[in-house]
Amino acid sequence: MSTGKFRVIIVGAGPVGLYMAHAMQQANIEFVILEQQKSVLAQSGQILFVWPHTVRLFEQIGVFEE
């Protein structure tokens, strides 16, 4: 079995995709994020819902710390 470097493809730049990108960066693993949207959506009265387990992941990496 080869033990060479590998790349990870992350599909989607939503909350979990960005969490995975952070984890890959911390582990020094090369990755690329594939996202369908061409730009960040403008906030126009939209609500972002984040599942509790995703909030726990974000807490682990310090997203909510000042």
PQR file of N, CA, C, O and H, with PARSE charges and radii, in Angstrom:
ATOM      1  N   MET A   1       0.841  -1.179   0.000 -0.4000 1.5000
ATOM      2  CA  MET A   1       0.000   0.000   0.000 -0.0000 2.0000
ATOM      3  C   MET A   1       0.888   1.245   0.000  0.5500 1.7000
ATOM      4  O   MET A   1       1.879   1.305   0.728 -0.5500 1.4000
ATOM      5  N   SER A   2       0.538   2.218  -0.802 -0.4000 1.5000
ATOM      6  CA  SER A   2       1.292   3.458  -0.892 -0.0000 2.0000
ATOM      7  C   SER A   2       1.009   4.346   0.318  0.5500 1.7000
ATOM      8  O   SER A   2      -0.126   4.431   0.788 -0.5500 1.4000
ATOM      9  H   SER A   2      -0.267   2.170  -1.393  0.4000 1.0000
ATOM     10  N   THR A   3       2.043   4.996   0.809 -0.4000 1.5000
ATOM     11  CA  THR A   3       1.867   5.924   1.925 -0.0000 2.0000
ATOM     12  C   THR A   3       2.207   7.347   1.499  0.5500 1.7000
ATOM     13  O   THR A   3       2.568   8.176   2.335 -0.5500 1.4000
ATOM     14  H   THR A   3       2.964   4.927   0.428  0.4000 1.0000
ATOM     15  N   GLY A   4       2.095   7.634   0.204 -0.4000 1.5000
ATOM     16  CA  GLY A   4       2.399   8.960  -0.310 -0.0000 2.0000
ATOM     17  C   GLY A   4       1.346   9.976   0.077  0.5500 1.7000
ATOM     18  O   GLY A   4       0.339   9.649   0.704 -0.5500 1.4000
ATOM     19  H   GLY A   4       1.801   6.960  -0.475  0.4000 1.0000
ATOM     20  N   LYS A   5       1.602  11.226  -0.314 -0.4000 1.5000
ATOM     21  CA  LYS A   5       0.648  12.289  -0.022 -0.0000 2.0000
ATOM     22  C   LYS A   5      -0.628  12.080  -0.823  0.5500 1.7000
ATOM     23  O   LYS A   5      -0.617  11.475  -1.894 -0.5500 1.4000
ATOM     24  H   LYS A   5       2.420  11.491  -0.824  0.4000 1.0000
ATOM     25  N   PHE A   6      -1.702  12.581  -0.294 -0.4000 1.5000
ATOM     26  CA  PHE A   6      -2.973  12.509  -0.993 -0.0000 2.0000
ATOM     27  C   PHE A   6      -3.694  13.832  -0.835  0.5500 1.7000
ATOM     28  O   PHE A   6      -3.315  14.654  -0.002 -0.5500 1.4000
ATOM     29  H   PHE A   6      -1.711  13.073   0.577  0.4000 1.0000
ATOM     30  N   ARG A   7      -4.726  14.040  -1.626 -0.4000 1.5000
ATOM     31  CA  ARG A   7      -5.544  15.251  -1.578 -0.0000 2.0000
ATOM     32  C   ARG A   7      -6.965  14.866  -1.220  0.5500 1.7000
ATOM     33  O   ARG A   7      -7.434  13.777  -1.550 -0.5500 1.4000
ATOM     34  H   ARG A   7      -5.034  13.372  -2.303  0.4000 1.0000
ATOM     35  N   VAL A   8      -7.631  15.765  -0.550 -0.4000 1.5000
ATOM     36  CA  VAL A   8      -9.015  15.550  -0.149 -0.0000 2.0000
ATOM     37  C   VAL A   8      -9.890  16.521  -0.923  0.5500 1.7000
ATOM     38  O   VAL A   8      -9.542  17.692  -1.079 -0.5500 1.4000
ATOM     39  H   VAL A   8      -7.249  16.650  -0.282  0.4000 1.0000
ATOM     40  N   ILE A   9     -11.026  16.034  -1.408 -0.4000 1.5000
ATOM     41  CA  ILE A   9     -12.020  16.885  -2.054 -0.0000 2.0000
ATOM     42  C   ILE A   9     -13.159  17.080  -1.063  0.5500 1.7000
ATOM     43  O   ILE A   9     -13.755  16.111  -0.594 -0.5500 1.4000
ATOM     44  H   ILE A   9     -11.308  15.083  -1.281  0.4000 1.0000
ATOM     45  N   ILE A  10     -13.459  18.334  -0.746 -0.4000 1.5000
ATOM     46  CA  ILE A  10     -14.581  18.672   0.129 -0.0000 2.0000
ATOM     47  C   ILE A  10     -15.669  19.248  -0.759  0.5500 1.7000
ATOM     48  O   ILE A  10     -15.456  20.247  -1.447 -0.5500 1.4000
ATOM     49  H   ILE A  10     -12.975  19.122  -1.127  0.4000 1.0000
ATOM     50  N   VAL A  11     -16.832  18.621  -0.745 -0.4000 1.5000
ATOM     51  CA  VAL A  11     -17.935  19.057  -1.597 -0.0000 2.0000
ATOM     52  C   VAL A  11     -18.873  19.919  -0.765  0.5500 1.7000
ATOM     53  O   VAL A  11     -19.545  19.429   0.143 -0.5500 1.4000
ATOM     54  H   VAL A  11     -17.005  17.809  -0.187  0.4000 1.0000
ATOM     55  N   GLY A  12     -18.912  21.202  -1.083 -0.4000 1.5000
ATOM     56  CA  GLY A  12     -19.794  22.134  -0.395 -0.0000 2.0000
ATOM     57  C   GLY A  12     -19.058  22.970   0.633  0.5500 1.7000
ATOM     58  O   GLY A  12     -18.292  22.447   1.442 -0.5500 1.4000
ATOM     59  H   GLY A  12     -18.367  21.600  -1.820  0.4000 1.0000
ATOM     60  N   ALA A  13     -19.295  24.278   0.595 -0.4000 1.5000
ATOM     61  CA  ALA A  13     -18.655  25.202   1.533 -0.0000 2.0000
ATOM     62  C   ALA A  13     -19.640  25.665   2.596  0.5500 1.7000
ATOM     63  O   ALA A  13     -19.618  26.818   3.026 -0.5500 1.4000
ATOM     64  H   ALA A  13     -19.917  24.703  -0.062  0.4000 1.0000
ATOM     65  N   GLY A  14     -20.501  24.747   3.010 -0.4000 1.5000
ATOM     66  CA  GLY A  14     -21.406  25.040   4.118 -0.0000 2.0000
ATOM     67  C   GLY A  14     -20.660  24.902   5.430  0.5500 1.7000
ATOM     68  O   GLY A  14     -19.439  24.750   5.435 -0.5500 1.4000
ATOM     69  H   GLY A  14     -20.519  23.810   2.661  0.4000 1.0000
ATOM     70  N   PRO A  15     -21.379  24.954   6.543 -0.5600 1.5000
ATOM     71  CA  PRO A  15     -20.721  24.878   7.851  0.2800 2.0000
ATOM     72  C   PRO A  15     -19.840  23.641   8.029  0.5500 1.7000
ATOM     73  O   PRO A  15     -18.717  23.755   8.522 -0.5500 1.4000
ATOM     74  N   VAL A  16     -20.319  22.485   7.645 -0.4000 1.5000
ATOM     75  CA  VAL A  16     -19.535  21.260   7.842 -0.0000 2.0000
ATOM     76  C   VAL A  16     -18.366  21.193   6.860  0.5500 1.7000
ATOM     77  O   VAL A  16     -17.280  20.744   7.226 -0.5500 1.4000
ATOM     78  H   VAL A  16     -21.230  22.393   7.245  0.4000 1.0000
ATOM     79  N   GLY A  17     -18.576  21.634   5.625 -0.4000 1.5000
ATOM     80  CA  GLY A  17     -17.479  21.662   4.659 -0.0000 2.0000
ATOM     81  C   GLY A  17     -16.347  22.565   5.117  0.5500 1.7000
ATOM     82  O   GLY A  17     -15.173  22.221   4.975 -0.5500 1.4000
ATOM     83  H   GLY A  17     -19.458  21.999   5.328  0.4000 1.0000
ATOM     84  N   LEU A  18     -16.700  23.727   5.669 -0.4000 1.5000
ATOM     85  CA  LEU A  18     -15.674  24.637   6.168 -0.0000 2.0000
ATOM     86  C   LEU A  18     -14.993  24.080   7.411  0.5500 1.7000
ATOM     87  O   LEU A  18     -13.798  24.293   7.613 -0.5500 1.4000
ATOM     88  H   LEU A  18     -17.653  24.007   5.784  0.4000 1.0000
ATOM     89  N   TYR A  19     -15.747  23.367   8.244 -0.4000 1.5000
ATOM     90  CA  TYR A  19     -15.138  22.699   9.403 -0.0000 2.0000
ATOM     91  C   TYR A  19     -14.107  21.673   8.926  0.5500 1.7000
ATOM     92  O   TYR A  19     -13.002  21.594   9.462 -0.5500 1.4000
ATOM     93  H   TYR A  19     -16.718  23.194   8.080  0.4000 1.0000
ATOM     94  N   MET A  20     -14.483  20.893   7.915 -0.4000 1.5000
ATOM     95  CA  MET A  20     -13.556  19.888   7.388 -0.0000 2.0000
ATOM     96  C   MET A  20     -12.312  20.547   6.791  0.5500 1.7000
ATOM     97  O   MET A  20     -11.203  20.035   6.942 -0.5500 1.4000
ATOM     98  H   MET A  20     -15.381  20.957   7.479  0.4000 1.0000
ATOM     99  N   ALA A  21     -12.497  21.679   6.116 -0.4000 1.5000
ATOM    100  CA  ALA A  21     -11.348  22.397   5.563 -0.0000 2.0000
ATOM    101  C   ALA A  21     -10.404  22.823   6.686  0.5500 1.7000
ATOM    102  O   ALA A  21      -9.184  22.728   6.550 -0.5500 1.4000
ATOM    103  H   ALA A  21     -13.399  22.095   5.993  0.4000 1.0000
ATOM    104  N   HIS A  22     -10.970  23.288   7.784 -0.4000 1.5000
ATOM    105  CA  HIS A  22     -10.148  23.670   8.937 -0.0000 2.0000
ATOM    106  C   HIS A  22      -9.382  22.458   9.468  0.5500 1.7000
ATOM    107  O   HIS A  22      -8.188  22.547   9.755 -0.5500 1.4000
ATOM    108  H   HIS A  22     -11.961  23.365   7.895  0.4000 1.0000
ATOM    109  N   ALA A  23     -10.075  21.329   9.597 -0.4000 1.5000
ATOM    110  CA  ALA A  23      -9.437  20.108  10.103 -0.0000 2.0000
ATOM    111  C   ALA A  23      -8.311  19.652   9.171  0.5500 1.7000
ATOM    112  O   ALA A  23      -7.249  19.238   9.636 -0.5500 1.4000
ATOM    113  H   ALA A  23     -11.045  21.257   9.365  0.4000 1.0000
ATOM    114  N   MET A  24      -8.540  19.727   7.868 -0.4000 1.5000
ATOM    115  CA  MET A  24      -7.506  19.331   6.907 -0.0000 2.0000
ATOM    116  C   MET A  24      -6.303  20.265   7.009  0.5500 1.7000
ATOM    117  O   MET A  24      -5.158  19.815   6.959 -0.5500 1.4000
ATOM    118  H   MET A  24      -9.403  20.063   7.491  0.4000 1.0000
ATOM    119  N   GLN A  25      -6.561  21.559   7.150 -0.4000 1.5000
ATOM    120  CA  GLN A  25      -5.472  22.531   7.281 -0.0000 2.0000
ATOM    121  C   GLN A  25      -4.646  22.244   8.533  0.5500 1.7000
ATOM    122  O   GLN A  25      -3.416  22.271   8.488 -0.5500 1.4000
ATOM    123  H   GLN A  25      -7.490  21.924   7.190  0.4000 1.0000
ATOM    124  N   GLN A  26      -5.321  21.970   9.650 -0.4000 1.5000
ATOM    125  CA  GLN A  26      -4.625  21.681  10.903 -0.0000 2.0000
ATOM    126  C   GLN A  26      -3.783  20.408  10.790  0.5500 1.7000
ATOM    127  O   GLN A  26      -2.725  20.309  11.411 -0.5500 1.4000
ATOM    128  H   GLN A  26      -6.320  21.949   9.687  0.4000 1.0000
ATOM    129  N   ALA A  27      -4.247  19.438  10.001 -0.4000 1.5000
ATOM    130  CA  ALA A  27      -3.527  18.170   9.825 -0.0000 2.0000
ATOM    131  C   ALA A  27      -2.502  18.242   8.695  0.5500 1.7000
ATOM    132  O   ALA A  27      -1.840  17.252   8.383 -0.5500 1.4000
ATOM    133  H   ALA A  27      -5.106  19.519   9.497  0.4000 1.0000
ATOM    134  N   ASN A  28      -2.375  19.426   8.083 -0.4000 1.5000
ATOM    135  CA  ASN A  28      -1.435  19.630   6.981 -0.0000 2.0000
ATOM    136  C   ASN A  28      -1.726  18.697   5.806  0.5500 1.7000
ATOM    137  O   ASN A  28      -0.814  18.157   5.180 -0.5500 1.4000
ATOM    138  H   ASN A  28      -2.913  20.231   8.337  0.4000 1.0000
ATOM    139  N   ILE A  29      -3.021  18.521   5.521 -0.4000 1.5000
ATOM    140  CA  ILE A  29      -3.470  17.692   4.401 -0.0000 2.0000
ATOM    141  C   ILE A  29      -3.972  18.612   3.297  0.5500 1.7000
ATOM    142  O   ILE A  29      -4.767  19.519   3.542 -0.5500 1.4000
ATOM    143  H   ILE A  29      -3.763  18.959   6.029  0.4000 1.0000
ATOM    144  N   GLU A  30      -3.504  18.372   2.092 -0.4000 1.5000
ATOM    145  CA  GLU A  30      -3.907  19.189   0.954 -0.0000 2.0000
ATOM    146  C   GLU A  30      -5.365  18.909   0.612  0.5500 1.7000
ATOM    147  O   GLU A  30      -5.793  17.754   0.600 -0.5500 1.4000
ATOM    148  H   GLU A  30      -2.857  17.636   1.893  0.4000 1.0000
ATOM    149  N   PHE A  31      -6.134  19.972   0.332 -0.4000 1.5000
ATOM    150  CA  PHE A  31      -7.555  19.801   0.028 -0.0000 2.0000
ATOM    151  C   PHE A  31      -8.014  20.861  -0.957  0.5500 1.7000
ATOM    152  O   PHE A  31      -7.341  21.868  -1.176 -0.5500 1.4000
ATOM    153  H   PHE A  31      -5.787  20.909   0.342  0.4000 1.0000
ATOM    154  N   VAL A  32      -9.169  20.612  -1.541 -0.4000 1.5000
ATOM    155  CA  VAL A  32      -9.840  21.589  -2.388 -0.0000 2.0000
ATOM    156  C   VAL A  32     -11.321  21.546  -2.020  0.5500 1.7000
ATOM    157  O   VAL A  32     -11.870  20.479  -1.744 -0.5500 1.4000
ATOM    158  H   VAL A  32      -9.716  19.794  -1.363  0.4000 1.0000
ATOM    159  N   ILE A  33     -11.961  22.716  -2.019 -0.4000 1.5000
ATOM    160  CA  ILE A  33     -13.395  22.797  -1.743 -0.0000 2.0000
ATOM    161  C   ILE A  33     -14.112  23.050  -3.061  0.5500 1.7000
ATOM    162  O   ILE A  33     -13.769  23.977  -3.795 -0.5500 1.4000
ATOM    163  H   ILE A  33     -11.514  23.583  -2.243  0.4000 1.0000
ATOM    164  N   LEU A  34     -15.103  22.228  -3.357 -0.4000 1.5000
ATOM    165  CA  LEU A  34     -15.941  22.425  -4.536 -0.0000 2.0000
ATOM    166  C   LEU A  34     -17.278  22.984  -4.069  0.5500 1.7000
ATOM    167  O   LEU A  34     -17.955  22.375  -3.240 -0.5500 1.4000
ATOM    168  H   LEU A  34     -15.382  21.475  -2.761  0.4000 1.0000
ATOM    169  N   GLU A  35     -17.658  24.138  -4.598 -0.4000 1.5000
ATOM    170  CA  GLU A  35     -18.900  24.793  -4.194 -0.0000 2.0000
ATOM    171  C   GLU A  35     -19.679  25.188  -5.435  0.5500 1.7000
ATOM    172  O   GLU A  35     -19.113  25.715  -6.393 -0.5500 1.4000
ATOM    173  H   GLU A  35     -17.109  24.633  -5.271  0.4000 1.0000
ATOM    174  N   GLN A  36     -20.970  24.933  -5.415 -0.4000 1.5000
ATOM    175  CA  GLN A  36     -21.826  25.224  -6.562 -0.0000 2.0000
ATOM    176  C   GLN A  36     -22.054  26.725  -6.745  0.5500 1.7000
ATOM    177  O   GLN A  36     -22.101  27.212  -7.874 -0.5500 1.4000
ATOM    178  H   GLN A  36     -21.430  24.505  -4.637  0.4000 1.0000
ATOM    179  N   GLN A  37     -22.194  27.455  -5.644 -0.4000 1.5000
ATOM    180  CA  GLN A  37     -22.446  28.895  -5.727 -0.0000 2.0000
ATOM    181  C   GLN A  37     -21.198  29.618  -6.220  0.5500 1.7000
ATOM    182  O   GLN A  37     -20.080  29.261  -5.847 -0.5500 1.4000
ATOM    183  H   GLN A  37     -22.156  27.060  -4.726  0.4000 1.0000
ATOM    184  N   LYS A  38     -21.388  30.628  -7.054 -0.4000 1.5000
ATOM    185  CA  LYS A  38     -20.256  31.374  -7.591 -0.0000 2.0000
ATOM    186  C   LYS A  38     -19.748  32.438  -6.631  0.5500 1.7000
ATOM    187  O   LYS A  38     -18.600  32.871  -6.731 -0.5500 1.4000
ATOM    188  H   LYS A  38     -22.296  30.918  -7.357  0.4000 1.0000
ATOM    189  N   SER A  39     -20.596  32.859  -5.702 -0.4000 1.5000
ATOM    190  CA  SER A  39     -20.189  33.870  -4.734 -0.0000 2.0000
ATOM    191  C   SER A  39     -20.961  33.659  -3.437  0.5500 1.7000
ATOM    192  O   SER A  39     -21.901  32.867  -3.368 -0.5500 1.4000
ATOM    193  H   SER A  39     -21.529  32.507  -5.620  0.4000 1.0000
ATOM    194  N   VAL A  40     -20.538  34.386  -2.421 -0.4000 1.5000
ATOM    195  CA  VAL A  40     -21.233  34.319  -1.142 -0.0000 2.0000
ATOM    196  C   VAL A  40     -22.604  34.955  -1.318  0.5500 1.7000
ATOM    197  O   VAL A  40     -22.727  36.029  -1.908 -0.5500 1.4000
ATOM    198  H   VAL A  40     -19.775  35.029  -2.476  0.4000 1.0000
ATOM    199  N   LEU A  41     -23.625  34.294  -0.808 -0.4000 1.5000
ATOM    200  CA  LEU A  41     -24.975  34.840  -0.925 -0.0000 2.0000
ATOM    201  C   LEU A  41     -25.127  36.060  -0.032  0.5500 1.7000
ATOM    202  O   LEU A  41     -24.678  36.065   1.114 -0.5500 1.4000
ATOM    203  H   LEU A  41     -23.525  33.422  -0.329  0.4000 1.0000
ATOM    204  N   ALA A  42     -25.765  37.093  -0.566 -0.4000 1.5000
ATOM    205  CA  ALA A  42     -26.012  38.301   0.224 -0.0000 2.0000
ATOM    206  C   ALA A  42     -27.046  38.002   1.300  0.5500 1.7000
ATOM    207  O   ALA A  42     -27.981  37.230   1.084 -0.5500 1.4000
ATOM    208  H   ALA A  42     -26.130  37.089  -1.497  0.4000 1.0000
ATOM    209  N   GLN A  43     -26.868  38.613   2.442 -0.4000 1.5000
ATOM    210  CA  GLN A  43     -27.833  38.421   3.521 -0.0000 2.0000
ATOM    211  C   GLN A  43     -29.006  39.359   3.291  0.5500 1.7000
ATOM    212  O   GLN A  43     -28.872  40.577   3.405 -0.5500 1.4000
ATOM    213  H   GLN A  43     -26.109  39.239   2.618  0.4000 1.0000
ATOM    214  N   SER A  44     -30.138  38.792   2.972 -0.4000 1.5000
ATOM    215  CA  SER A  44     -31.333  39.603   2.734 -0.0000 2.0000
ATOM    216  C   SER A  44     -32.500  38.996   3.495  0.5500 1.7000
ATOM    217  O   SER A  44     -33.469  38.522   2.902 -0.5500 1.4000
ATOM    218  H   SER A  44     -30.247  37.802   2.879  0.4000 1.0000
ATOM    219  N   GLY A  45     -32.393  39.018   4.808 -0.4000 1.5000
ATOM    220  CA  GLY A  45     -33.467  38.489   5.631 -0.0000 2.0000
ATOM    221  C   GLY A  45     -33.470  36.975   5.741  0.5500 1.7000
ATOM    222  O   GLY A  45     -34.455  36.392   6.192 -0.5500 1.4000
ATOM    223  H   GLY A  45     -31.605  39.402   5.289  0.4000 1.0000
ATOM    224  N   GLN A  46     -32.382  36.329   5.335 -0.4000 1.5000
ATOM    225  CA  GLN A  46     -32.317  34.876   5.412 -0.0000 2.0000
ATOM    226  C   GLN A  46     -31.901  34.453   6.810  0.5500 1.7000
ATOM    227  O   GLN A  46     -31.222  35.196   7.519 -0.5500 1.4000
ATOM    228  H   GLN A  46     -31.582  36.803   4.969  0.4000 1.0000
ATOM    229  N   ILE A  47     -32.308  33.265   7.195 -0.4000 1.5000
ATOM    230  CA  ILE A  47     -31.950  32.713   8.493 -0.0000 2.0000
ATOM    231  C   ILE A  47     -31.002  31.549   8.267  0.5500 1.7000
ATOM    232  O   ILE A  47     -31.242  30.697   7.411 -0.5500 1.4000
ATOM    233  H   ILE A  47     -32.859  32.661   6.618  0.4000 1.0000
ATOM    234  N   LEU A  48     -29.928  31.517   9.037 -0.4000 1.5000
ATOM    235  CA  LEU A  48     -28.994  30.397   8.979 -0.0000 2.0000
ATOM    236  C   LEU A  48     -29.254  29.509  10.178  0.5500 1.7000
ATOM    237  O   LEU A  48     -29.179  29.960  11.321 -0.5500 1.4000
ATOM    238  H   LEU A  48     -29.733  32.209   9.733  0.4000 1.0000
ATOM    239  N   PHE A  49     -29.557  28.258   9.923 -0.4000 1.5000
ATOM    240  CA  PHE A  49     -29.779  27.296  10.998 -0.0000 2.0000
ATOM    241  C   PHE A  49     -28.583  26.371  11.050  0.5500 1.7000
ATOM    242  O   PHE A  49     -28.162  25.821  10.032 -0.5500 1.4000
ATOM    243  H   PHE A  49     -29.619  27.892   8.995  0.4000 1.0000
ATOM    244  N   VAL A  50     -28.038  26.205  12.241 -0.4000 1.5000
ATOM    245  CA  VAL A  50     -26.903  25.305  12.426 -0.0000 2.0000
ATOM    246  C   VAL A  50     -27.314  24.244  13.437  0.5500 1.7000
ATOM    247  O   VAL A  50     -27.735  24.571  14.547 -0.5500 1.4000
ATOM    248  H   VAL A  50     -28.380  26.652  13.068  0.4000 1.0000
ATOM    249  N   TRP A  51     -27.195  22.995  13.064 -0.4000 1.5000
ATOM    250  CA  TRP A  51     -27.574  21.887  13.935 -0.0000 2.0000
ATOM    251  C   TRP A  51     -26.714  21.863  15.193  0.5500 1.7000
ATOM    252  O   TRP A  51     -25.553  22.271  15.152 -0.5500 1.4000
ATOM    253  H   TRP A  51     -26.853  22.729  12.162  0.4000 1.0000
ATOM    254  N   PRO A  52     -27.266  21.391  16.311 -0.5600 1.5000
ATOM    255  CA  PRO A  52     -26.503  21.353  17.572  0.2800 2.0000
ATOM    256  C   PRO A  52     -25.175  20.602  17.472  0.5500 1.7000
ATOM    257  O   PRO A  52     -24.186  21.034  18.065 -0.5500 1.4000
ATOM    258  N   HIS A  53     -25.129  19.497  16.743 -0.4000 1.5000
ATOM    259  CA  HIS A  53     -23.857  18.772  16.638 -0.0000 2.0000
ATOM    260  C   HIS A  53     -22.820  19.580  15.863  0.5500 1.7000
ATOM    261  O   HIS A  53     -21.622  19.444  16.112 -0.5500 1.4000
ATOM    262  H   HIS A  53     -25.932  19.146  16.262  0.4000 1.0000
ATOM    263  N   THR A  54     -23.263  20.418  14.926 -0.4000 1.5000
ATOM    264  CA  THR A  54     -22.336  21.287  14.202 -0.0000 2.0000
ATOM    265  C   THR A  54     -21.816  22.378  15.133  0.5500 1.7000
ATOM    266  O   THR A  54     -20.643  22.745  15.072 -0.5500 1.4000
ATOM    267  H   THR A  54     -24.236  20.529  14.723  0.4000 1.0000
ATOM    268  N   VAL A  55     -22.688  22.894  15.993 -0.4000 1.5000
ATOM    269  CA  VAL A  55     -22.263  23.892  16.975 -0.0000 2.0000
ATOM    270  C   VAL A  55     -21.189  23.299  17.886  0.5500 1.7000
ATOM    271  O   VAL A  55     -20.215  23.979  18.213 -0.5500 1.4000
ATOM    272  H   VAL A  55     -23.642  22.597  16.044  0.4000 1.0000
ATOM    273  N   ARG A  56     -21.352  22.051  18.295 -0.4000 1.5000
ATOM    274  CA  ARG A  56     -20.341  21.401  19.146 -0.0000 2.0000
ATOM    275  C   ARG A  56     -19.000  21.299  18.419  0.5500 1.7000
ATOM    276  O   ARG A  56     -17.947  21.517  19.018 -0.5500 1.4000
ATOM    277  H   ARG A  56     -22.143  21.499  18.030  0.4000 1.0000
ATOM    278  N   LEU A  57     -19.041  20.969  17.136 -0.4000 1.5000
ATOM    279  CA  LEU A  57     -17.794  20.914  16.361 -0.0000 2.0000
ATOM    280  C   LEU A  57     -17.128  22.288  16.326  0.5500 1.7000
ATOM    281  O   LEU A  57     -15.916  22.398  16.510 -0.5500 1.4000
ATOM    282  H   LEU A  57     -19.897  20.791  16.649  0.4000 1.0000
ATOM    283  N   PHE A  58     -17.918  23.329  16.091 -0.4000 1.5000
ATOM    284  CA  PHE A  58     -17.371  24.684  16.047 -0.0000 2.0000
ATOM    285  C   PHE A  58     -16.787  25.087  17.395  0.5500 1.7000
ATOM    286  O   PHE A  58     -15.752  25.751  17.450 -0.5500 1.4000
ATOM    287  H   PHE A  58     -18.903  23.239  15.942  0.4000 1.0000
ATOM    288  N   GLU A  59     -17.445  24.688  18.483 -0.4000 1.5000
ATOM    289  CA  GLU A  59     -16.917  24.983  19.817 -0.0000 2.0000
ATOM    290  C   GLU A  59     -15.547  24.334  20.013  0.5500 1.7000
ATOM    291  O   GLU A  59     -14.661  24.928  20.627 -0.5500 1.4000
ATOM    292  H   GLU A  59     -18.285  24.148  18.439  0.4000 1.0000
ATOM    293  N   GLN A  60     -15.371  23.124  19.496 -0.4000 1.5000
ATOM    294  CA  GLN A  60     -14.105  22.405  19.654 -0.0000 2.0000
ATOM    295  C   GLN A  60     -12.937  23.121  18.986  0.5500 1.7000
ATOM    296  O   GLN A  60     -11.800  23.009  19.443 -0.5500 1.4000
ATOM    297  H   GLN A  60     -16.091  22.641  18.998  0.4000 1.0000
ATOM    298  N   ILE A  61     -13.205  23.848  17.918 -0.4000 1.5000
ATOM    299  CA  ILE A  61     -12.114  24.533  17.216 -0.0000 2.0000
ATOM    300  C   ILE A  61     -12.067  26.026  17.541  0.5500 1.7000
ATOM    301  O   ILE A  61     -11.291  26.765  16.936 -0.5500 1.4000
ATOM    302  H   ILE A  61     -14.129  23.939  17.547  0.4000 1.0000
ATOM    303  N   GLY A  62     -12.891  26.474  18.492 -0.4000 1.5000
ATOM    304  CA  GLY A  62     -12.804  27.850  18.973 -0.0000 2.0000
ATOM    305  C   GLY A  62     -13.480  28.899  18.125  0.5500 1.7000
ATOM    306  O   GLY A  62     -13.099  30.068  18.192 -0.5500 1.4000
ATOM    307  H   GLY A  62     -13.521  25.873  18.984  0.4000 1.0000
ATOM    308  N   VAL A  63     -14.471  28.532  17.327 -0.4000 1.5000
ATOM    309  CA  VAL A  63     -15.149  29.500  16.466 -0.0000 2.0000
ATOM    310  C   VAL A  63     -15.831  30.601  17.281  0.5500 1.7000
ATOM    311  O   VAL A  63     -15.873  31.752  16.845 -0.5500 1.4000
ATOM    312  H   VAL A  63     -14.780  27.583  17.273  0.4000 1.0000
ATOM    313  N   PHE A  64     -16.355  30.268  18.439 -0.4000 1.5000
ATOM    314  CA  PHE A  64     -17.139  31.227  19.214 -0.0000 2.0000
ATOM    315  C   PHE A  64     -16.314  31.997  20.240  0.5500 1.7000
ATOM    316  O   PHE A  64     -16.862  32.809  20.985 -0.5500 1.4000
ATOM    317  H   PHE A  64     -16.321  29.333  18.793  0.4000 1.0000
ATOM    318  N   GLU A  65     -15.017  31.757  20.290 -0.4000 1.5000
ATOM    319  CA  GLU A  65     -14.164  32.483  21.228 -0.0000 2.0000
ATOM    320  C   GLU A  65     -13.862  33.874  20.689  0.5500 1.7000
ATOM    321  O   GLU A  65     -13.779  34.077  19.478 -0.5500 1.4000
ATOM    322  H   GLU A  65     -14.572  31.097  19.685  0.4000 1.0000
ATOM    323  N   GLU A  66     -13.702  34.812  21.585 -0.4000 1.5000
ATOM    324  CA  GLU A  66     -13.388  36.185  21.158 -0.0000 2.0000
ATOM    325  C   GLU A  66     -11.904  36.389  21.059  0.5500 1.7000
ATOM    326  O   GLU A  66     -11.453  37.481  20.715 -0.5500 1.4000
ATOM    327  H   GLU A  66     -13.770  34.647  22.569  0.4000 1.0000
TER
END
